[in-house]
Amino acid sequence: MQDGIDDLTQAFSLDTTTAGTIIVLSGIAALIVVVSSVPWRFVRGVLTIVHEAGHALAALLVGRRLQGIRLHSDTSGVTVSRGRPDGPGMVLTALAGYPAPALLGLLFSWLVWGEHLSAVLVITAVLLLGVLVMVRNAYGVFTVLLVAGVLAAVAWTAPPGVQAVFVYLVTWFLVLGSVRPLGELQTKRRRGQARDSDIDQLARLTALPAGIWLLVMGVLIVGCAVVGGMLLIDPAIGGPL
């Protein structure tokens, strides 16, 4: 995969080794944000947008009627849909939220690895537009427009090299950041909070306890993170996976 490397080398007059180093450093920067306290609180809302988009897309795919999305200042969110209150469709809808950032990060990693960096920007724009149409509260609209503004500024004004760095940062953040919310959820549940979480809803919808659903989501998310990370790091180490 040379497209990202080429964008970096052409824009900044860097050799391939240095460009590969930037790819690695962008991953380290994303990791620092994920494990930090203050920066994480500022950017976690991005994962919430993707989380709720996952619920919304799943609801539409199984034939439920999507009513709206609400994003809150504490980085929580809720997606409301109407339809049968139980059954496979409702299970899929409840299941789709937490894995959504990991799956999107894996898709972006594959696109970057396959020399399609611009496709990441296009898909991100479509996702934000879809969420914006369905948001039903002022804070949610503000959050989506803020993220869309950053995306537009990069896509329309930044040189190709800066766009490449941005794409790597976004993709690394989705890949690495998708793991932390599940840990935060379990911490809240141990404290007696979040008793109406996605995994608790899944437990009520099925015969499986919440702990099993937590494990299922954890395996899926960590698996996506490992594969996505391998795809992202491949250009830096120079060689096929």
TAFENVEN-V883137 format. One record per residue. N is the residue number from 0. PHI is phi in degrees with one decimal (none if undefined). PSI is psi in radians with two decimals (NA if undefined). OMEGA is omega in whole degrees, -180 to 180 (NA if undefined). Layout:
BEGIN
N&PHI&PSI&OMEGA ; N&PHI&PSI&OMEGA
END
This chain:
BEGIN
0&none&1.97&-174 ; 1&-117.3&-0.18&-174 ; 2&-60.1&-0.85&179 ; 3&-62.5&-0.75&177 ; 4&-60.2&-0.79&-179 ; 5&-62.3&-0.74&179 ; 6&-59.2&-0.74&-179 ; 7&-68.5&-0.78&-177 ; 8&-67.3&-0.70&-179 ; 9&-70.0&-0.67&-176 ; 10&-76.1&-0.62&-173 ; 11&-114.9&0.13&-179 ; 12&54.9&0.82&-179 ; 13&-104.1&2.67&171 ; 14&-79.6&2.93&-175 ; 15&-61.4&-0.66&-180 ; 16&-62.9&-0.77&180 ; 17&-65.9&-0.69&178 ; 18&-62.7&-0.70&176 ; 19&-62.6&-0.63&177 ; 20&-63.2&-0.67&178 ; 21&-63.1&-0.66&178 ; 22&-61.0&-0.78&179 ; 23&-65.2&-0.75&-179 ; 24&-64.7&-0.59&177 ; 25&-64.7&-0.61&176 ; 26&-67.4&-0.70&178 ; 27&-64.6&-0.71&179 ; 28&-61.7&-0.75&178 ; 29&-64.0&-0.69&180 ; 30&-64.3&-0.70&178 ; 31&-61.0&-0.74&178 ; 32&-62.4&-0.74&-176 ; 33&-65.4&-0.69&-176 ; 34&-89.8&-0.07&-178 ; 35&-82.7&3.14&179 ; 36&-103.3&-1.14&-175 ; 37&-66.6&-0.90&179 ; 38&-58.1&-0.64&-180 ; 39&-60.6&-0.71&-179 ; 40&-64.3&-0.52&-179 ; 41&-76.3&-0.60&-173 ; 42&-105.9&-0.14&-179 ; 43&-61.6&-0.48&178 ; 44&-57.6&-0.47&177 ; 45&-62.7&-0.74&178 ; 46&-66.1&-0.60&178 ; 47&-63.7&-0.70&178 ; 48&-58.8&-0.81&-180 ; 49&-67.3&-0.70&178 ; 50&-56.5&-0.89&-178 ; 51&-69.3&-0.57&176 ; 52&-63.4&-0.62&177 ; 53&-63.3&-0.80&176 ; 54&-58.4&-0.80&-176 ; 55&-64.2&-0.78&-179 ; 56&-64.5&-0.74&179 ; 57&-62.4&-0.73&179 ; 58&-59.9&-0.76&180 ; 59&-66.6&-0.69&-177 ; 60&-65.7&-0.55&-179 ; 61&-93.7&0.10&174 ; 62&89.3&0.25&176 ; 63&-81.6&2.78&-180 ; 64&-95.0&1.99&-177 ; 65&-77.2&2.17&-178 ; 66&-96.2&-0.59&-180 ; 67&160.7&2.97&180 ; 68&-127.5&2.44&176 ; 69&-125.7&2.29&177 ; 70&-114.5&2.35&-174 ; 71&-113.8&2.78&-176 ; 72&-67.5&-0.30&177 ; 73&-88.2&0.24&180 ; 74&71.2&0.20&173 ; 75&-88.3&2.99&178 ; 76&-159.9&2.96&178 ; 77&-149.3&2.43&176 ; 78&-117.2&2.21&-176 ; 79&-109.3&2.23&176 ; 80&-138.5&2.76&-180 ; 81&-117.0&2.56&-179 ; 82&157.3&-2.88&179 ; 83&-58.7&2.29&-175 ; 84&-77.0&-0.06&179 ; 85&-145.8&-3.02&179 ; 86&94.7&3.05&-176 ; 87&-58.4&-0.63&-179 ; 88&-63.3&-0.76&179 ; 89&-68.6&-0.63&177 ; 90&-63.0&-0.81&180 ; 91&-62.8&-0.69&179 ; 92&-62.8&-0.79&179 ; 93&-68.0&-0.57&-177 ; 94&-74.1&-0.44&-167 ; 95&-73.9&-0.33&-171 ; 96&-66.8&-1.09&-174 ; 97&-63.4&-0.69&178 ; 98&-73.2&-0.24&-174 ; 99&-57.2&-0.84&178 ; 100&-60.7&-0.67&179 ; 101&-65.8&-0.75&179 ; 102&-66.5&-0.70&177 ; 103&-66.3&-0.70&177 ; 104&-61.7&-0.69&177 ; 105&-64.7&-0.74&177 ; 106&-60.5&-0.81&179 ; 107&-62.5&-0.69&179 ; 108&-60.9&-0.75&179 ; 109&-66.0&-0.69&178 ; 110&-65.1&-0.74&178 ; 111&-63.2&-0.81&179 ; 112&-61.1&-0.57&-180 ; 113&-91.0&0.28&174 ; 114&70.0&0.65&-180 ; 115&-126.0&0.98&-178 ; 116&-62.9&-0.66&-179 ; 117&-64.1&-0.50&179 ; 118&-64.5&-0.54&177 ; 119&-62.2&-0.77&179 ; 120&-65.2&-0.71&-180 ; 121&-65.3&-0.82&-179 ; 122&-63.7&-0.69&178 ; 123&-61.9&-0.74&179 ; 124&-63.4&-0.75&179 ; 125&-64.1&-0.73&179 ; 126&-60.9&-0.81&-179 ; 127&-63.8&-0.69&179 ; 128&-63.8&-0.75&179 ; 129&-62.4&-0.72&179 ; 130&-68.3&-0.72&-179 ; 131&-58.5&-0.70&180 ; 132&-62.8&-0.55&-174 ; 133&-98.9&-0.12&-179 ; 134&-69.4&2.42&-175 ; 135&-121.6&0.27&175 ; 136&-139.9&2.73&-173 ; 137&-63.7&-0.75&-180 ; 138&-63.5&-0.66&178 ; 139&-62.7&-0.76&178 ; 140&-61.7&-0.76&179 ; 141&-60.6&-0.78&-178 ; 142&-63.1&-0.82&-179 ; 143&-64.7&-0.74&179 ; 144&-65.2&-0.63&178 ; 145&-63.2&-0.84&179 ; 146&-64.1&-0.71&179 ; 147&-64.3&-0.61&178 ; 148&-64.1&-0.73&177 ; 149&-63.3&-0.78&179 ; 150&-61.3&-0.78&-179 ; 151&-63.9&-0.72&180 ; 152&-61.3&-0.72&179 ; 153&-70.3&-0.80&-175 ; 154&-67.6&-0.59&-173 ; 155&-98.1&-0.46&-173 ; 156&-117.5&-0.38&-175 ; 157&-83.1&2.55&175 ; 158&-68.3&2.87&-176 ; 159&-55.1&-0.68&-179 ; 160&-63.2&-0.74&179 ; 161&-66.7&-0.69&176 ; 162&-59.9&-0.71&179 ; 163&-63.2&-0.78&178 ; 164&-60.9&-0.75&180 ; 165&-61.1&-0.79&180 ; 166&-61.6&-0.75&178 ; 167&-63.0&-0.74&180 ; 168&-62.3&-0.81&180 ; 169&-61.5&-0.78&-177 ; 170&-67.3&-0.79&176 ; 171&-58.6&-0.71&-178 ; 172&-64.0&-0.75&178 ; 173&-64.8&-0.76&-178 ; 174&-63.9&-0.85&-176 ; 175&-82.0&-0.66&-175 ; 176&-73.4&-0.32&-178 ; 177&-66.5&-0.35&-177 ; 178&-78.5&-0.69&-171 ; 179&-63.2&-0.74&-178 ; 180&-57.7&-0.58&179 ; 181&-68.9&-0.65&175 ; 182&-65.5&-0.70&178 ; 183&-63.0&-0.68&179 ; 184&-61.6&-0.81&-179 ; 185&-64.5&-0.63&177 ; 186&-61.9&-0.77&178 ; 187&-63.5&-0.69&-179 ; 188&-67.5&-0.61&177 ; 189&-65.8&-0.46&179 ; 190&-88.8&0.08&-180 ; 191&83.8&0.25&180 ; 192&-104.6&3.05&175 ; 193&53.2&0.73&-179 ; 194&-76.4&-0.07&175 ; 195&-114.4&0.54&-178 ; 196&-69.8&3.03&180 ; 197&-58.5&-0.75&-177 ; 198&-71.2&-0.52&176 ; 199&-71.2&-0.66&175 ; 200&-63.5&-0.71&178 ; 201&-63.8&-0.66&178 ; 202&-63.2&-0.67&179 ; 203&-72.6&-0.50&-178 ; 204&-81.2&-0.37&-175 ; 205&-128.5&-3.13&177 ; 206&-90.6&0.08&-177 ; 207&-95.6&2.42&178 ; 208&-70.7&2.81&-177 ; 209&-58.7&-0.61&-180 ; 210&-61.0&-0.62&178 ; 211&-67.1&-0.74&179 ; 212&-66.0&-0.63&175 ; 213&-61.4&-0.74&179 ; 214&-65.3&-0.76&179 ; 215&-59.2&-0.84&179 ; 216&-63.3&-0.72&-179 ; 217&-61.4&-0.78&179 ; 218&-61.9&-0.77&-180 ; 219&-63.6&-0.82&-177 ; 220&-67.2&-0.82&179 ; 221&-64.7&-0.67&177 ; 222&-60.6&-0.77&176 ; 223&-62.5&-0.70&-179 ; 224&-64.7&-0.72&-180 ; 225&-65.6&-0.87&-179 ; 226&-65.8&-0.75&179 ; 227&-61.8&-0.74&178 ; 228&-62.3&-0.69&178 ; 229&-63.4&-0.73&178 ; 230&-64.2&-0.71&-178 ; 231&-69.7&-0.65&-175 ; 232&-81.7&-0.28&-176 ; 233&-54.6&-0.80&180 ; 234&-63.2&-0.53&-177 ; 235&-73.0&-0.55&-178 ; 236&-92.6&-0.19&172 ; 237&68.8&1.36&178 ; 238&161.7&2.77&-179 ; 239&-69.1&2.67&176 ; 240&-64.2&NA&NA
END
